[in-house]
Amino acid sequence: MIEVVGVGDDGWDGLDGARRRLVAGASTLLGGRRHLDLMAPHAPGAELVTWPSPLRAGLPELLRATGDAVALASGDPLRSGIATTLVDLLGADAVRVHPAVGSDALARARQGWSAESTTVVTAVGRDLRAVLPHLAPAARLVVLCSDGADPARLGALLAERGWGASTLTARWHLGGPDEGARSERADAFAGRTDDLVLCCVEVRAEDPAAVSPTAGPVPGRPEDFIAHDGQLTKRDVRASALARLRPTAGAHLWDLGAGNGSVALEWCLAAERTSATCVERDPTRAQRIRDNAAALGLAGRVEVVVGDTTTTDLTPFATPDAVFVGGGLDEDLLARAWQALPVGGRLVAHAVTLEGEGALVATHGRTGGELTRVSVERAVPLGRYLSWTPARAVVQLAVTRPHGAS
């Protein structure tokens, strides 16, 4: 059994009786150097073992060697902490967690923010652009930082993306004797803080009339929300597709024939912890999907595979909750996508050619579902007047896999 003890910035003084007994009676203490130094005087009989580097790769061997042990972690060990990794490796039955008050809870207490009104984002060891999907007018964010340079970097990022009027409050050593804070407009925040720091952000747009097109979860963003070469599902049709794909928290999408990634990226922006696997045959577009994902703060959630959808082996991919087929479709590809879906999984496919339309009609005959022809017209100038100009019509198949489907 691994006992994970949460330790606040106040060290031993902040531990309750139960956590003190665990530390004092430990034969092996696992932790970072700072935590081990804090606890060593109170566990004279313990062997002190620092975490391996790289952490996840070295943990299995370390845990086999130590057996039962007490692991030290910051605050709430299940909030971007070591307990999450230990549970993933060992299972919940082999790990017991004894949390302290987390730094995000202390920060909210100082700010007077309720848990329900606040989003916690971790940027520890990650790209700060992870905050970008959460930016919207009046949002409240607690951003867990890697070091004392992150607050100024975060301020610069917010200013660059049009959120420079946000209030950014850096708080360090929360709950400890060296606790401190500094609050400024995001676009004015400069200089380092202490390294044990997080940021509280009250999000405000520099120009409310020009709010970022990526703000909020609703799909159908303008085409320029990503870089592209014109090969993307247009916004009105994309909104229709996303409504039928139904992104939900933690769900995984296959985007087959992904183009520049517009559907997969909007899927990931629509709900927490969503992810996507994109298959795109053009290497330049595939790299553009990766770049677009990074620019939107989604780099860790979008996998890109270079390959032709009609020949790529789909079986190694994570099981999809939904599949979108936007290009290069035929009946065989649709059949393979359909077979990959679990009960309740959604298949949405688009065609603009007669051959693709035929594949959708044939598939609809086997699977049922909803077959729709989507046509969009926009008003454009014609001399001194306006006239309707139609976009290319799209045939859409949308179907949910039922029990007993073949």
Backbone torsions as a table, in degrees:
resi	resn	phi	psi	omega
1	MET	NA	132.9	173.6
2	ILE	-102.4	119.0	175.8
3	GLU	-95.3	117.7	-178.2
4	VAL	-102.1	117.5	-175.1
5	VAL	-106.5	120.4	175.5
6	GLY	-78.2	132.8	-177.8
7	VAL	-122.4	128.7	176.5
8	GLY	-86.1	178.7	178.8
9	ASP	-65.9	-17.1	178.2
10	ASP	-86.3	4.4	171.1
11	GLY	61.2	-138.0	-177.1
12	TRP	-58.0	-37.6	-177.4
13	ASP	-61.3	-27.6	-177.5
14	GLY	-89.6	-3.3	-179.2
15	LEU	-82.0	138.3	173.1
16	ASP	-78.9	177.6	-175.2
17	GLY	-59.8	-41.4	-177.2
18	ALA	-64.2	-44.8	-179.6
19	ARG	-70.2	-34.4	176.0
20	ARG	-62.2	-41.3	-179.1
21	ARG	-65.5	-38.4	178.2
22	LEU	-62.7	-45.0	-179.3
23	VAL	-66.8	-47.4	-176.2
24	ALA	-64.3	-30.7	-177.3
25	GLY	-95.5	4.5	-175.3
26	ALA	-72.1	138.7	170.7
27	SER	-87.2	-27.5	176.8
28	THR	-135.4	128.7	174.3
29	LEU	-111.1	124.1	176.2
30	LEU	-105.5	141.5	177.5
31	GLY	170.0	177.7	171.4
32	GLY	-75.4	163.4	-175.5
33	ARG	-59.0	-39.2	-178.0
34	ARG	-62.9	-46.5	-179.5
35	HIS	-67.0	-39.8	178.7
36	LEU	-63.3	-40.1	178.6
37	ASP	-65.0	-36.1	179.0
38	LEU	-67.2	-38.1	-172.5
39	MET	-95.2	-19.3	-174.8
40	ALA	-53.1	-42.3	-179.4
41	PRO	-64.0	-18.7	-176.0
42	HIS	-102.8	1.6	178.5
43	ALA	-135.6	65.7	-172.2
44	PRO	-63.5	-22.8	-178.5
45	GLY	-94.7	2.6	-173.4
46	ALA	-90.1	143.6	167.5
47	GLU	-80.8	130.7	-177.2
48	LEU	-98.6	121.8	-175.3
49	VAL	-127.2	122.4	178.6
50	THR	-83.6	155.7	178.8
51	TRP	-63.1	144.4	178.3
52	PRO	-73.5	163.4	174.3
53	SER	-134.4	124.0	-1.5
54	PRO	-68.3	146.7	-168.9
55	LEU	-63.5	-60.0	-170.9
56	ARG	-65.2	-37.7	-179.1
57	ALA	-67.7	-33.0	-176.2
58	GLY	-91.1	-12.8	-175.1
59	LEU	-64.0	-45.6	-176.8
60	PRO	-54.9	-45.8	179.8
61	GLU	-65.1	-41.9	179.4
62	LEU	-61.1	-44.2	-177.2
63	LEU	-69.0	-33.9	175.4
64	ARG	-64.4	-37.5	-176.9
65	ALA	-74.2	-33.8	-174.0
66	THR	-91.0	-29.1	-175.3
67	GLY	67.0	-141.9	179.2
68	ASP	-61.4	138.6	-176.6
69	ALA	-160.1	166.5	172.1
70	VAL	-108.1	123.8	179.4
71	ALA	-105.0	136.8	-179.5
72	LEU	-101.7	137.1	-178.1
73	ALA	-144.0	163.3	179.0
74	SER	-80.6	131.4	170.2
75	GLY	52.2	-119.6	177.5
76	ASP	-88.2	107.7	-174.5
77	PRO	-66.0	-12.5	177.5
78	LEU	-97.9	6.7	174.5
79	ARG	-103.8	92.4	-177.5
80	SER	51.9	37.8	-174.9
81	GLY	-119.7	179.9	-175.1
82	ILE	-64.7	-27.6	-178.4
83	ALA	-62.4	-33.9	178.4
84	THR	-61.2	-44.9	179.2
85	THR	-66.0	-41.6	-179.8
86	LEU	-64.1	-41.2	177.9
87	VAL	-64.3	-40.5	177.6
88	ASP	-59.7	-40.7	-176.0
89	LEU	-79.1	-40.8	-169.4
90	LEU	-107.3	-19.2	-173.4
91	GLY	92.5	153.1	-174.9
92	ALA	-64.7	-28.1	-177.8
93	ASP	-71.3	-17.5	-177.2
94	ALA	-101.0	2.6	-176.9
95	VAL	-132.4	128.3	176.4
96	ARG	-117.3	128.4	-172.9
97	VAL	-109.5	132.4	179.4
98	HIS	-122.8	88.0	-170.2
99	PRO	-78.0	152.4	163.1
100	ALA	-96.7	177.4	174.0
101	VAL	-68.7	124.3	-177.5
102	GLY	-70.9	156.8	-179.7
103	SER	-63.0	-32.0	178.9
104	ASP	-67.7	-36.1	176.9
105	ALA	-68.1	-40.5	176.8
106	LEU	-63.4	-40.2	179.1
107	ALA	-63.4	-44.0	178.5
108	ARG	-62.8	-37.0	178.0
109	ALA	-62.6	-41.3	179.3
110	ARG	-67.3	-35.3	-178.2
111	GLN	-82.0	-20.1	-173.4
112	GLY	76.4	29.5	-179.2
113	TRP	-100.2	137.4	174.9
114	SER	-77.0	156.6	176.4
115	ALA	-62.2	-36.6	-176.7
116	GLU	-67.3	-24.7	-176.2
117	SER	-97.4	5.1	-170.3
118	THR	-126.2	140.0	173.5
119	THR	-109.5	131.1	177.8
120	VAL	-100.6	127.5	-179.7
121	VAL	-122.4	129.9	176.6
122	THR	-97.9	127.8	173.1
123	ALA	-117.3	18.6	-179.6
124	VAL	-71.0	114.9	-178.4
125	GLY	69.2	17.0	-176.4
126	ARG	-129.7	168.3	174.9
127	ASP	-66.9	131.1	179.2
128	LEU	-61.1	-18.9	179.0
129	ARG	-65.4	-4.9	173.2
130	ALA	-59.5	-19.9	178.5
131	VAL	-75.6	-22.3	-168.6
132	LEU	-58.6	-41.4	179.5
133	PRO	-62.9	-14.5	-175.2
134	HIS	-100.0	0.1	-176.8
135	LEU	-81.9	123.5	176.7
136	ALA	-158.3	152.3	-179.1
137	PRO	-54.4	132.8	177.2
138	ALA	74.6	4.0	176.1
139	ALA	-66.8	149.8	174.3
140	ARG	-117.2	124.0	-177.9
141	LEU	-122.7	139.3	164.4
142	VAL	-110.4	116.7	-175.0
143	VAL	-108.4	115.7	178.2
144	LEU	-80.1	125.7	-169.1
145	CYS	-106.1	159.3	178.1
146	SER	-80.0	-39.3	-176.1
147	ASP	-162.4	-176.1	-174.4
148	GLY	-72.2	-7.5	175.3
149	ALA	-85.7	-17.6	-174.7
150	ASP	-64.8	-38.9	-179.5
151	PRO	-57.1	-44.5	179.0
152	ALA	-67.6	-38.5	176.9
153	ARG	-62.7	-41.4	178.9
154	LEU	-64.0	-43.1	177.5
155	GLY	-58.9	-42.8	179.2
156	ALA	-65.1	-39.7	178.5
157	LEU	-64.2	-44.3	178.8
158	LEU	-61.3	-42.9	179.6
159	ALA	-63.6	-41.9	-179.5
160	GLU	-61.3	-33.8	-176.6
161	ARG	-95.8	10.6	174.9
162	GLY	91.5	12.0	-179.2
163	TRP	-113.6	28.8	-176.0
164	GLY	-65.4	-19.8	179.1
165	ALA	-79.7	-2.7	178.2
166	SER	-63.2	150.5	172.9
167	THR	-90.8	122.8	-178.7
168	LEU	-113.8	117.2	178.6
169	THR	-114.1	114.9	175.2
170	ALA	-88.9	132.5	179.0
171	ARG	-128.8	129.6	-176.8
172	TRP	-128.0	156.0	-179.7
173	HIS	49.2	45.9	-177.6
174	LEU	-60.9	130.4	178.7
175	GLY	82.8	-0.4	-178.6
176	GLY	-110.8	175.7	-177.8
177	PRO	-68.4	-19.7	-178.8
178	ASP	-103.3	22.0	-178.3
179	GLU	-59.3	139.8	177.6
180	GLY	-153.8	171.7	-178.2
181	ALA	-156.5	155.2	173.6
182	ARG	-147.3	132.3	-175.8
183	SER	-126.1	128.8	178.9
184	GLU	-150.9	168.7	167.5
185	ARG	-60.8	145.6	-177.2
186	ALA	-58.5	-40.8	-176.4
187	ASP	-75.2	-3.8	178.4
188	ALA	-111.5	-3.4	-175.1
189	PHE	-75.4	124.9	-178.0
190	ALA	-143.0	159.4	176.3
191	GLY	85.1	164.6	-179.8
192	ARG	-84.3	157.9	168.3
193	THR	-117.4	-178.0	169.8
194	ASP	-60.1	155.1	-173.2
195	ASP	-73.2	-31.0	-179.5
196	LEU	-83.3	77.3	-166.2
197	VAL	-133.9	151.9	166.6
198	LEU	-135.8	169.5	-178.8
199	CYS	-124.3	135.3	171.8
200	CYS	-104.1	125.4	-175.0
201	VAL	-122.2	122.6	169.0
202	GLU	-98.5	108.8	-166.5
203	VAL	-80.7	127.4	174.6
204	ARG	-139.0	139.7	178.0
205	ALA	-80.4	142.5	174.7
206	GLU	-61.2	-42.4	177.9
207	ASP	-129.5	103.1	-177.4
208	PRO	-57.6	-21.9	179.8
209	ALA	-81.8	-6.8	-177.5
210	ALA	-128.4	43.8	-179.6
211	VAL	-62.4	140.3	-178.0
212	SER	-51.4	136.5	177.9
213	PRO	-66.4	-11.8	178.0
214	THR	-90.1	-4.1	-177.7
215	ALA	-69.6	134.0	177.6
216	GLY	84.3	164.8	-173.0
217	PRO	-92.0	-5.5	-171.4
218	VAL	-74.2	127.4	-178.4
219	PRO	-76.9	173.5	-178.0
220	GLY	94.9	35.1	-179.1
221	ARG	-70.3	156.8	176.3
222	PRO	-57.1	153.2	-176.8
223	GLU	-56.7	-30.0	-175.6
224	ASP	-82.4	13.6	174.9
225	PHE	-71.7	-14.1	173.0
226	ILE	-134.5	162.8	170.0
227	ALA	-75.5	139.7	-178.4
228	HIS	-158.8	168.0	177.6
229	ASP	-111.7	20.3	-178.1
230	GLY	97.0	-14.9	-178.8
231	GLN	-90.2	83.0	177.6
232	LEU	-155.7	157.6	177.4
233	THR	-72.9	123.7	-174.8
234	LYS	-68.5	156.9	-163.0
235	ARG	-59.2	-42.9	-177.3
236	ASP	-67.9	-41.4	178.1
237	VAL	-70.3	-36.8	177.8
238	ARG	-62.7	-42.6	178.2
239	ALA	-61.0	-39.6	177.5
240	SER	-64.0	-42.4	179.5
241	ALA	-64.2	-45.4	-178.6
242	LEU	-64.8	-34.8	178.0
243	ALA	-61.5	-32.6	-178.9
244	ARG	-90.1	-26.2	174.4
245	LEU	-71.9	-28.6	174.7
246	ARG	54.9	69.1	176.3
247	PRO	-63.2	132.0	177.3
248	THR	-130.6	161.9	-174.7
249	ALA	-54.0	127.8	176.2
250	GLY	80.2	1.5	-175.8
251	ALA	-80.7	153.2	-176.9
252	HIS	-116.4	136.7	-178.3
253	LEU	-115.8	140.4	162.2
254	TRP	-99.7	126.9	174.5
255	ASP	-112.9	102.1	-172.8
256	LEU	-100.0	119.2	-169.9
257	GLY	78.0	57.3	-164.0
258	ALA	-77.5	-13.8	-178.1
259	GLY	61.3	-119.1	177.8
260	ASN	-100.4	6.1	169.8
261	GLY	91.9	14.8	-171.9
262	SER	-61.6	-41.6	-177.8
263	VAL	-69.6	-46.2	179.8
264	ALA	-61.5	-40.2	-177.7
265	LEU	-70.3	-40.1	176.4
266	GLU	-68.1	-34.4	173.5
267	TRP	-55.7	-48.2	-177.2
268	CYS	-70.1	-26.9	177.4
269	LEU	-80.1	-14.6	-171.0
270	ALA	-83.6	-22.9	-176.0
271	ALA	-154.6	155.0	-178.4
272	GLU	-64.3	140.6	170.5
273	ARG	63.5	13.3	173.4
274	THR	-67.3	156.2	179.1
275	SER	-147.0	167.2	-176.7
276	ALA	-149.4	146.9	167.6
277	THR	-112.6	121.5	-179.2
278	CYS	-106.9	133.9	172.8
279	VAL	-114.5	121.5	-178.2
280	GLU	-141.7	129.1	-174.2
281	ARG	-77.9	-25.8	-177.5
282	ASP	-86.2	117.7	-176.5
283	PRO	-61.1	-34.1	179.7
284	THR	-66.2	-44.1	177.5
285	ARG	-66.6	-38.2	178.8
286	ALA	-59.7	-43.7	178.0
287	GLN	-66.1	-35.0	178.8
288	ARG	-64.8	-36.2	175.4
289	ILE	-59.8	-46.2	178.9
290	ARG	-59.5	-44.7	-179.3
291	ASP	-65.2	-41.4	177.9
292	ASN	-63.1	-41.4	179.0
293	ALA	-61.6	-44.2	179.2
294	ALA	-63.4	-41.4	-178.6
295	ALA	-65.5	-25.3	179.8
296	LEU	-95.8	1.7	-178.9
297	GLY	78.7	25.4	-175.0
298	LEU	-117.0	15.1	-170.4
299	ALA	-56.2	-39.1	-177.1
300	GLY	-79.8	-1.5	-174.4
301	ARG	-113.9	-4.1	-176.6
302	VAL	-123.0	117.0	175.2
303	GLU	-98.6	135.4	-178.7
304	VAL	-120.6	126.2	179.0
305	VAL	-116.7	126.6	177.0
306	VAL	-86.6	119.6	-179.8
307	GLY	175.4	161.7	176.1
308	ASP	-80.2	129.1	-176.1
309	THR	-61.9	-28.9	-176.3
310	THR	-76.8	-16.9	-178.0
311	THR	-120.9	-13.9	-177.7
312	THR	-68.4	133.3	176.0
313	ASP	-73.2	118.1	-176.7
314	LEU	-89.3	-13.0	-171.5
315	THR	-63.9	-29.6	179.8
316	PRO	-73.3	-13.9	-174.8
317	PHE	-72.5	155.4	174.1
318	ALA	-58.4	141.8	-178.6
319	THR	-56.7	128.1	-177.9
320	PRO	-84.8	148.4	167.6
321	ASP	-91.2	-19.6	178.3
322	ALA	-154.7	151.8	177.5
323	VAL	-130.4	132.0	172.5
324	PHE	-115.4	128.7	176.3
325	VAL	-115.0	110.9	-174.1
326	GLY	-111.7	-9.8	-178.7
327	GLY	-161.1	154.3	176.2
328	GLY	62.8	33.8	-174.6
329	LEU	-87.4	151.5	167.9
330	ASP	-147.2	176.6	-175.9
331	GLU	-62.8	-36.7	-179.2
332	ASP	-64.9	-44.1	179.0
333	LEU	-62.0	-43.5	178.9
334	LEU	-63.0	-37.9	178.8
335	ALA	-66.4	-41.2	179.3
336	ARG	-66.4	-39.9	177.5
337	ALA	-63.8	-42.0	-180.0
338	TRP	-62.4	-42.6	-179.3
339	GLN	-68.3	-26.8	-178.5
340	ALA	-75.8	-18.7	-175.0
341	LEU	-79.7	140.2	170.9
342	PRO	-78.3	171.3	174.2
343	VAL	-56.9	131.3	-177.3
344	GLY	91.1	-7.8	178.3
345	GLY	-71.8	151.4	-175.1
346	ARG	-112.5	135.2	173.4
347	LEU	-115.5	125.9	174.1
348	VAL	-128.5	129.2	-178.9
349	ALA	-136.1	144.2	-179.2
350	HIS	-120.1	146.0	174.8
351	ALA	-141.7	143.4	176.1
352	VAL	-121.8	-4.0	178.6
353	THR	-108.1	160.6	177.9
354	LEU	-63.7	-37.5	179.5
355	GLU	-65.5	-44.2	177.6
356	GLY	-65.0	-39.2	177.9
357	GLU	-62.0	-38.9	177.7
358	GLY	-62.4	-39.0	178.1
359	ALA	-64.9	-37.8	178.7
360	LEU	-68.2	-41.9	-179.9
361	VAL	-63.8	-42.9	179.6
362	ALA	-64.6	-41.7	179.0
363	THR	-65.6	-41.2	177.6
364	HIS	-58.7	-35.7	178.3
365	GLY	-63.6	-27.1	-179.9
366	ARG	-93.2	-35.9	-171.8
367	THR	-103.5	-18.7	-170.7
368	GLY	74.1	-158.9	-178.9
369	GLY	106.1	-158.1	-174.1
370	GLU	-117.0	122.6	177.9
371	LEU	-111.6	120.7	-171.6
372	THR	-133.3	142.5	172.5
373	ARG	-106.5	118.3	-175.2
374	VAL	-105.6	121.3	179.3
375	SER	-127.7	130.3	-177.0
376	VAL	-123.8	134.3	174.9
377	GLU	-123.6	142.5	179.7
378	ARG	-124.1	144.9	178.0
379	ALA	-78.7	126.7	178.8
380	VAL	-132.1	155.4	-179.0
381	PRO	-62.4	139.5	172.1
382	LEU	-134.7	92.8	-171.2
383	GLY	63.8	-125.6	179.5
384	ARG	-87.6	2.4	-173.3
385	TYR	-119.7	-179.2	173.5
386	LEU	-114.3	145.0	179.2
387	SER	-139.5	150.9	179.6
388	TRP	-80.5	131.1	175.2
389	THR	-118.7	118.4	-177.4
390	PRO	-80.2	142.7	168.4
391	ALA	-86.1	165.6	178.3
392	ARG	-61.3	129.3	-180.0
393	ALA	-68.0	146.4	-179.1
394	VAL	-121.4	131.2	172.9
395	VAL	-93.7	129.7	-174.8
396	GLN	-121.5	128.3	169.9
397	LEU	-105.7	129.0	176.3
398	ALA	-132.9	125.1	-176.3
399	VAL	-150.1	142.4	176.8
400	THR	-106.9	133.1	-176.6
401	ARG	-72.9	121.9	-179.7
402	PRO	-91.4	174.0	171.1
403	HIS	-61.2	140.0	173.7
404	GLY	78.8	6.6	-179.4
405	ALA	-70.7	147.1	178.8
406	SER	-110.6	NA	NA
